[in-house]
Amino acid sequence: MNSFFVFLLFLAFGLIFGSIYDIFGIVRKWVGVTFVFFLDILYFLIFSVFTFYMCILLNAGHVRYFIIQASFAGIILYKFTIGKQISNFLKKFFRLFIRKNNCSLFTKTQEKQENKF
């Protein structure tokens, strides 16, 4: 497969993983500090396993520097371009979801955090 095409695919994967990190960031605000550690580990595992799997699938198992660089460049590109708009949309979506479904798991922790201030 063409190296430039692989670079573009991993750049797109980086954009996707940037949005997944935003989702984890929103959930992180509503859960306890201990759970944040496990969310970070989970994100790292998902990112690394998916990157390794895609290297096997697209690049015959060769992990090259430009693949890792493209993934991180996609995450950075996401953060500095559309990240803010999507993050705001996701926050509104989760707030609406929590209000509509009365999710007590998240609201109790959020109430504790609001009472601190």
Secondary structure, 3 states (H helix, E strand, C coil): CCHHHHHHHHHHHHHHHHHHHHHHHHHHCCCCHHHHHHHHHHHHHHHHHHHHHHHHHHHCCCCCHHHHHHHHHHHHHHHHCCHHHHHHHHHHHHHHHHHHHCCHHHHHHHHHHHHHC
